[in-house]
Each structure stands twice: as C-alpha cells, then as structure tokens.
Amino acid sequence: MVDMAVEGSVLQATNANTKPVEHHGFYVRTGWMMGKLGRLVARMELQDPLVIPAGRPILFAGNHRSFFDFVMTMAIFSREGLSCRILIRASLFNNPFMGWFLRRWGAIPLSSRVREQAEDTAAAALAAGQMVAIMPEGKLMLESDRGGEKVGEARPGVVHLARRTGAVILPVGFSNTDAAWPVGSPPWPKLGRRPLTKIRLGEAHEVGDGTPAEEAQRIMDAIAAIVDD
C-alpha cells in the first residue's frame, strides 16, 4: 500500500523538493523555457493537478515516441517546481552541446556498456529522495516497431531497479508527441494547426512477484491505458 501525504495539489516524493541537488535550479529554469518553446510547435496538454505519492522512492516509467517526450517531461515538472533524474541514451552525451545540457539537468547516461553504473547512479538518486524517470522500451518506438499497439515491448531494467530500491512506479503516457517532433526531423514551428500532445500520469503501480518480463509487461499495460493514440 502506498503511503499518501497531501501537500497542496501535489503529493511529493520524500525529500524530492526539500533536499537541494546541484541540477535542480537549472532543470526548473530550462524546463520552463522548453515549455514555452514547445508550445510553438504543439498544443501541450499537461496533466493538472500532478499527483505524486509521498513516502516512497518514485520511479517514472513512460512510453517513448519522440524527443518531444523529454520537452513535455521538463515542462510539467518545472511547472510544479520539481526536478527528475532521467535515464537517457549514453551516446547523446557525446555531443558537446547536448551533453552539457544533459549533465546540467542531472540526466543519467544509459547503454549496455554502462548499464550497471547507470543503475547504481539511479538507485543512489532514489535513496537520496530524488525522482528518477526511465523509458522501459529502451529506444524511440516508431509506429512500425509497435506492431499496431500503443506501446512497444519493455526491457526488464525498470523491474530490477524498482525491486532493488523499493520504488513505486508511476506510469507516464505520452500521446501524439511524434506528430510534434517526428523521428529524424527537427521540431519546426507549425504554420498550420499545431498537433495536440498529451502527458498523463497513471495510478501508482507496485511491481509484483512475476518474472521480470511479466512485470515489465504489466507496466507497459498500465502505460498503454493512459495513451490516447
């Protein structure tokens, strides 16, 4: 059972906004700016209020269709004055410009080569009261990759991390973000009608006693339930 403690309209993770971390202020400021810029290319529907359980480590798990998922994540957390450590493909850190921003945001590089190190960093962040986000599919999922489904198949890393840390998982559903920022194309401002993109949080999800593959599928089912398209 998840211990819930109300603080205004937001239920905050233990110490999530009271224990200062190096990246927090930069994350919130640039997230605000990314939200402004994102609205030039899409009508962004951000869930309000944002409800987060208290008293447990918080692990967000979302589907991944576009880099616009990241824009919406930054926008909704900065709106609430929260920050989050996001596990992101390690190769993106090799770009001098992008890598600088990712490090300042507190993002955690993830690849098969540094998987153990990434999990250790994420676990330490959760233990310190920081919130962590992961895309269980492990890559951008094109429509052709999803086989006609709303979401793709999950990798078991999210299950291992939740079991290791005792984290509660919050499903995050991104809808239509690939219309705002298609894979392989820049997110140019739209001359016509801007696409409607959505971010939704589902109910707190506990990892059960099934195999990692079974539990990962349950997480993806919970995510699919809050994806519109």
Secondary structure, 3 states (H helix, E strand, C coil): CCCCCCECCECCCCCCCCCCCCCHHHHHHHHHHHHHHHCCCCEEEECCCCCCCCCCCEEEEECCCCCHHHHHHHHHHHHCCCCEEEEEEHHHHHCHHHHHHHHHCCCEEECCCCHHHHHHHHHHHHHCCCEEEECCCCCCCCHHHCCCCCCCCCCCHHHHHHHHHCCEEEEEEEECHHHHCCCCCCCCCCCCCCCEEEEEECCCECCCCCCHHHHHHHHHHHHHCCCCC
